[in-house]
Amino acid sequence: MQNDTTAKPKWPKNSNVKLMLVRYGRMAQMGWFEHNESAIPKVSSKVVVKTERGLELGEVVGVHNYRGGTFRISPDQVEAYYGNLGDNSPVGPGGSFVRFATHEDIREQEHLVKSEVEEIESCEKHIRQMNLPMRIVDAEHLFGGERIIYYFTSEGRVDFRELVKTLAREYQTRIELRQIGARDEAKLVSDYETCGQQCCCSRYLKILEPVNMRMAKLQKATLDPSKISGHCGRLKCCLRYEDHTYMELKDKLPHRNAMVKTPKGLGRVVDVQILTQLVVVQDAVGDRKAWPVDELLPYDPSAEPLPQPVSSSQPDAAGEPAVADPAERPRDNRRNGPPRRDQERRPPRDNRPDGQRNQNDNRPRQERQDRPPRDNRTDRPERAQDNPPADGAGQPQGEARRRNKNRRKKRRGGNGGNPNNPNNGGGNTSTTPPTGE
């Protein structure tokens, strides 16, 4: 809501003019009305006033603030009380005073209020016939009969021109349809809230300022929407009443995770209590205690740096350097540590079977020049070639080995110096390319 101080209501500047503050209309509007009465009764009084809408019945505001028929507070002071809102001010130029209401005027107003129920039912019937997306909330029949005002809610814009023509022919008066929001709807139909009091918007609240969830969190209110929402379905307006006080008290407290000085030493802020002005501080040991904010001092890290932790180079009682972090251990200790799991399981390279060695190691194996071929070694006993043992598939074990060996040589790109290979000329250690058949 923006403040507009340039556009002010035009009320009389002459000090001799007597003004009366009157509340009128279903939306409880207020305005200044000129009158010539010498005294204003000290009790709640009904008056008949003439506004731009027509002849209406209102109520005098502040009956104890009149002296000699003049309101003690000037219109400028009332405007400053509401914050100089300009055109959005709840108090504006009303019109002229007609007379104090009589018993006949009050009975006539009661008769009009009863007729409003029938007018609402008639309007709802026409809405259903025309299939219009709108819902009637309330109706207001002015005291002079100049017009009937319908208040309705809708999700979007509604073309109700045909509805206005139909109602005007039926009641032979001017028809006005006004779309309102959720808060204005609650202002018209709400009665009492969970606190036991009448709703603020329908009782005295004139300016409906926005309310956000930050105010509820700051006041430690429950975040259950059903408990912090009013009749309008939005956050309660009363959450804004104490927001300014909570903000002032919060500014006196230190932020969380800030370092402060307590009577027992340095500590870190972990929690604050706004209303009691207590600060929960955690010391270096980990103990927490609530301190009043007046007993705490701010901490300046440039003037007094934080104590450094124990260094790893300082020897302990046993004479060995104390290492707090495993990452700071010397590399020799990590290298000489226990063997890895895969090293424990893995057998030596020379003792592994050929199939496993070929599966785990695809690098070409270079044979030494001074080492004779495998089959020409003299330190091994001669193999039994007549009746070779059979493997699991029922084939001789020697043929399976030779077949696997040839496959390995093909994957390596050569035949090697295998004397059993028919494509190889002899048992030389150097490999020769196979000859074409």
C-alpha positions in Angstrom: 0.0 0.0 0.0 1.6 3.2 -1.2 1.3 6.5 0.7 -0.1 9.3 -1.4 0.2 12.6 0.5 -0.7 14.8 -2.5 -4.3 13.6 -2.9 -6.0 14.5 0.4 -9.8 14.6 1.1 -11.4 18.0 0.7 -13.0 18.9 4.0 -13.8 22.4 5.0 -10.8 24.4 6.2 -13.0 27.0 8.0 -12.7 26.6 11.7 -16.2 27.8 12.3 -17.7 24.8 10.4 -18.8 22.0 12.7 -17.9 18.5 11.7 -19.2 15.2 12.8 -17.5 11.9 12.4 -20.0 9.2 11.3 -19.7 5.5 10.5 -22.2 4.4 7.7 -22.8 1.7 5.2 -22.4 -2.1 5.3 -18.6 -1.8 4.9 -18.4 0.5 7.9 -17.1 3.5 6.0 -16.3 6.7 8.0 -16.6 10.3 6.9 -16.9 14.0 8.0 -20.3 15.5 7.9 -21.2 19.2 8.4 -23.9 20.0 11.0 -25.4 22.9 13.0 -26.1 21.1 16.2 -25.1 22.8 19.4 -24.5 19.6 21.4 -23.9 15.9 20.6 -25.4 13.3 23.0 -22.9 11.4 25.1 -24.4 8.1 24.1 -24.3 6.1 20.9 -26.6 7.9 18.5 -28.1 7.0 15.1 -28.1 9.8 12.5 -29.5 10.3 9.0 -26.8 11.6 6.6 -26.7 12.3 2.9 -23.7 10.8 1.0 -22.8 10.6 -2.6 -24.7 7.3 -2.7 -27.9 8.6 -1.3 -29.7 8.9 2.0 -28.2 6.6 4.6 -28.4 5.7 8.3 -25.2 6.0 10.3 -23.7 6.1 13.8 -21.8 8.9 15.5 -18.1 8.0 16.2 -16.4 9.2 19.4 -19.4 10.7 21.2 -17.1 11.7 24.1 -14.8 13.8 21.9 -17.2 16.6 21.2 -17.2 20.0 22.9 -19.9 22.4 21.9 -20.8 20.3 18.9 -17.3 20.3 17.5 -15.0 17.3 17.3 -11.9 18.0 19.4 -9.5 16.4 16.8 -9.0 18.0 13.4 -9.3 16.0 10.2 -5.6 16.5 9.6 -4.8 14.9 12.9 -7.1 11.9 12.2 -5.4 11.6 8.8 -2.0 11.5 10.4 -3.1 8.9 12.8 -3.9 6.5 9.9 -0.6 7.3 8.2 -1.5 9.9 5.6 -2.8 7.3 3.1 -4.4 9.9 0.8 -7.2 8.3 -1.3 -6.8 5.0 0.5 -7.6 6.6 3.9 -10.5 5.0 5.7 -11.8 8.5 6.6 -13.0 10.7 3.8 -15.4 13.5 3.0 -18.8 12.1 3.8 -21.5 14.8 3.0 -24.0 16.6 5.1 -25.9 15.9 8.3 -29.7 15.6 8.0 -31.1 14.8 11.4 -30.8 12.5 14.4 -32.7 9.2 13.7 -36.1 8.8 15.1 -38.0 5.7 16.1 -39.7 5.6 12.7 -36.3 5.8 11.0 -35.0 2.9 12.9 -38.0 0.8 12.2 -37.8 1.6 8.6 -34.2 0.5 8.6 -35.1 -2.8 10.2 -37.8 -3.4 7.5 -35.2 -2.8 4.8 -32.8 -5.3 6.4 -35.5 -8.0 6.4 -36.2 -7.3 2.7 -32.5 -7.8 1.9 -33.0 -11.6 2.4 -35.7 -11.7 -0.3 -33.5 -9.6 -2.6 -30.6 -12.0 -2.2 -32.7 -15.0 -3.0 -34.2 -13.3 -6.1 -30.7 -12.4 -7.3 -29.4 -16.0 -6.8 -32.3 -17.3 -8.8 -31.5 -15.1 -11.7 -27.8 -16.1 -11.5 -28.7 -19.8 -11.7 -30.9 -19.1 -14.7 -28.2 -17.2 -16.5 -25.5 -19.7 -15.4 -23.1 -16.9 -14.1 -19.9 -17.9 -12.2 -20.5 -15.7 -9.2 -21.7 -16.1 -5.6 -23.7 -13.4 -3.7 -22.3 -12.7 -0.2 -24.6 -9.9 1.0 -26.9 -7.1 -0.1 -27.4 -3.5 1.1 -30.6 -1.6 0.6 -30.0 2.1 1.3 -32.2 4.0 3.7 -33.5 6.4 1.1 -34.2 3.5 -1.4 -32.0 5.1 -4.1 -30.1 1.9 -4.8 -29.5 -1.7 -3.9 -25.9 -2.9 -3.6 -25.0 -6.6 -4.1 -21.6 -7.8 -2.9 -20.4 -11.0 -4.7 -17.2 -13.1 -5.1 -15.9 -14.6 -8.3 -12.6 -16.1 -9.5 -12.6 -13.8 -12.6 -14.4 -11.1 -14.3 -18.2 -11.6 -14.9 -20.4 -10.0 -17.5 -23.5 -9.3 -15.3 -25.1 -6.5 -17.5 -28.1 -8.6 -18.3 -28.5 -9.5 -14.6 -28.5 -5.8 -13.6 -31.2 -5.0 -16.2 -33.4 -7.8 -14.9 -33.1 -6.7 -11.2 -33.7 -3.1 -12.1 -36.9 -3.9 -13.9 -38.0 -6.1 -10.9 -37.3 -3.5 -8.1 -37.6 -0.3 -10.0 -34.4 1.2 -8.5 -30.8 1.5 -9.3 -28.8 -1.8 -9.0 -25.1 -1.9 -8.2 -23.0 -5.1 -8.1 -19.6 -4.9 -6.4 -17.0 -7.7 -6.5 -15.0 -8.2 -3.2 -12.2 -10.4 -2.0 -11.8 -13.0 0.7 -11.0 -10.4 3.4 -13.9 -8.2 2.6 -16.2 -11.2 2.6 -15.0 -12.1 6.1 -15.6 -8.5 7.1 -19.3 -8.8 6.1 -20.2 -12.3 7.3 -17.7 -13.2 10.1 -18.7 -13.1 13.8 -16.3 -14.5 16.4 -12.8 -15.9 16.2 -11.0 -18.6 18.2 -9.8 -16.0 20.7 -13.4 -15.5 21.8 -13.6 -11.9 20.5 -15.4 -10.5 17.5 -13.3 -10.5 14.3 -11.1 -7.4 14.1 -12.0 -6.7 10.5 -15.7 -6.5 11.2 -15.3 -4.7 14.6 -12.8 -1.9 14.2 -10.0 -2.7 11.7 -10.1 -0.3 8.8 -6.8 -1.0 7.0 -6.2 -4.6 5.9 -2.4 -4.7 5.5 -0.6 -7.9 4.2 0.4 -10.6 6.6 3.1 -13.2 5.7 4.5 -16.4 7.2 7.6 -14.7 8.5 5.6 -13.0 11.2 4.2 -16.3 12.4 7.7 -17.9 12.5 9.2 -14.9 14.3 6.5 -15.1 17.1 7.0 -18.9 17.4 3.4 -19.5 16.5 2.2 -22.9 15.3 2.5 -23.3 11.5 -0.7 -25.3 11.3 -2.8 -23.4 8.7 -6.1 -24.3 10.4 -4.9 -22.5 13.6 -3.3 -19.4 12.2 -5.8 -18.7 9.5 -9.0 -16.6 10.0 -12.5 -16.8 8.4 -11.1 -15.5 5.2 -8.7 -18.5 4.8 -5.7 -16.3 5.1 -3.3 -15.5 7.9 -4.8 -13.7 10.9 -4.5 -10.0 11.0 -3.5 -10.1 14.6 -0.1 -11.6 13.7 0.8 -8.1 12.5 0.0 -6.3 15.7 3.1 -7.4 17.6 5.5 -7.8 14.6 7.1 -4.4 15.2 7.8 -5.2 18.9 9.3 -8.6 18.0 11.5 -7.0 15.4 12.9 -4.5 17.9 13.6 -7.2 20.5 15.2 -9.5 17.9 17.6 -6.7 16.9 19.0 -6.7 20.4 20.0 -10.4 20.2 23.1 -11.8 18.5 22.8 -13.9 15.5 23.0 -17.7 15.6 26.5 -19.3 15.2 28.0 -16.0 16.4 30.9 -16.1 18.9 30.2 -14.2 22.1 32.0 -13.7 25.5 30.2 -15.1 28.6 31.3 -14.8 32.2 32.7 -18.3 31.9 34.5 -17.8 28.6 34.1 -17.8 24.9 31.1 -19.6 23.3 28.9 -20.0 20.3 25.2 -18.9 20.0 23.0 -21.9 19.3 19.5 -20.4 20.1 17.8 -17.2 21.2 14.5 -16.4 23.0 13.1 -13.2 21.9 10.5 -12.4 24.6 12.7 -13.4 27.6 15.9 -11.9 25.9 17.9 -15.0 26.7 20.7 -16.4 24.6 21.7 -20.1 24.6 25.5 -20.4 24.3 27.5 -23.6 23.8 31.1 -23.6 25.2 34.2 -25.4 23.8 33.4 -28.5 25.9 29.8 -28.8 24.5 27.8 -27.6 27.5 24.9 -25.3 26.8 23.6 -22.6 29.1 21.1 -19.7 28.7 22.5 -16.2 29.5 20.8 -12.8 29.6 21.7 -10.7 26.7 23.0 -8.0 29.0 25.7 -10.3 30.4 27.2 -11.1 27.0 29.9 -9.2 25.2 30.6 -9.2 21.5 33.7 -11.1 20.3 36.2 -9.4 18.0 38.3 -12.0 16.1 40.9 -9.4 15.0 41.7 -8.3 18.5 41.5 -11.7 20.1 41.9 -14.7 17.7 40.4 -18.0 18.5 42.6 -20.6 20.3 44.3 -22.9 17.8 43.8 -26.7 18.1 46.6 -29.0 19.2 49.2 -29.4 16.4 50.2 -32.8 15.1 54.0 -31.9 15.5 53.7 -31.5 19.3 54.8 -34.8 21.1 52.5 -36.4 23.6 53.4 -37.9 26.9 54.9 -41.0 25.3 57.3 -38.9 23.2 55.6 -39.7 19.9 54.0 -37.1 17.8 50.2 -36.9 18.4 48.3 -37.3 15.1 44.7 -36.3 15.4 43.7 -36.7 11.7 44.4 -40.0 9.9 45.1 -38.0 6.8 48.1 -36.4 8.5 49.9 -39.7 9.1 53.2 -40.2 7.2 53.1 -41.9 3.9 55.5 -44.6 5.2 53.0 -45.7 7.8 50.2 -46.0 5.2 52.6 -47.8 2.9 53.8 -50.3 5.5 50.3 -51.0 6.8 48.4 -54.2 6.5 48.1 -55.6 3.0 45.0 -55.0 1.0 42.2 -57.6 0.7 42.9 -58.3 -3.0 46.6 -58.8 -2.2 45.8 -61.4 0.4 43.6 -63.4 -1.9 45.8 -63.1 -5.0 48.3 -66.0 -5.3 51.8 -65.4 -6.7 52.1 -64.8 -10.4 54.1 -68.0 -11.1 51.7 -70.2 -9.2 48.6 -69.1 -10.9 47.0 -71.4 -13.6 47.4 -70.3 -17.2 43.7 -69.6 -17.6 43.6 -67.3 -14.6 46.8 -65.6 -15.5 45.6 -64.9 -19.0 42.3 -63.6 -17.7 43.7 -61.2 -15.2 46.8 -60.1 -17.2 46.4 -59.3 -20.9 49.9 -57.9 -21.2 52.2 -59.9 -23.6 54.6 -62.0 -21.7 58.2 -61.8 -22.9 60.3 -64.9 -22.6 63.9 -64.7 -21.7 66.6 -65.5 -24.3 68.6 -67.7 -21.9 65.6 -69.8 -20.9 64.8 -72.8 -23.0 61.2 -73.5 -24.1 58.8 -75.1 -21.6 58.8 -78.5 -23.3 62.6 -78.7 -23.7 63.4 -78.2 -20.0 65.6 -80.9 -18.5 64.8 -80.1 -14.8 61.3 -81.6 -15.1 60.4 -85.3 -15.5 59.2 -86.5 -18.8 55.4 -86.3 -19.3 53.4 -89.5 -19.9 52.3 -89.0 -23.5 50.9 -92.5 -23.9 48.0 -92.3 -21.5 47.4 -88.7 -20.7 44.9 -88.0 -17.9 41.5 -86.9 -19.0 39.9 -83.6 -17.8 36.4 -83.0 -16.7 35.0 -83.1 -20.3 36.5 -86.6 -21.0 39.3 -85.2 -23.3 43.1 -85.7 -22.7 44.5 -83.0 -20.5 47.4 -82.3 -22.7 45.3 -81.5 -25.7 43.2 -79.1 -23.7 46.3 -77.3 -22.5 47.8 -77.0 -26.0 44.4 -75.7 -27.3 44.3 -73.1 -24.6 47.9 -72.2 -25.2 47.3 -71.7 -28.9 44.3 -69.5 -28.2 46.5 -67.3 -26.0 49.1 -67.0 -28.6 46.6 -66.0 -31.2 45.3 -63.2 -28.9 48.9 -62.0 -28.4 49.4 -61.9 -32.2 51.9 -64.8 -32.7 52.6 -68.5 -32.2 55.7 -68.2 -30.0 58.4 -70.8 -30.1 56.1 -73.8 -29.4 57.7 -76.9 -30.9 54.4 -78.7 -30.9 52.8 -76.2 -33.3 52.8 -77.7 -36.8 53.2 -74.3 -38.3 56.4 -73.7 -36.4 59.6 -75.0 -37.7 61.4 -75.9 -34.5 61.9 -75.1 -30.8 63.6 -71.7 -31.3 62.7 -69.0 -28.8 62.1 -66.4 -31.5 58.6 -66.5 -33.1 58.1 -66.9 -36.8 55.0 -66.0 -38.8 52.9 -68.9 -39.8 53.3 -70.1 -43.4 50.3 -70.5 -45.6 49.1 -74.0 -46.3 
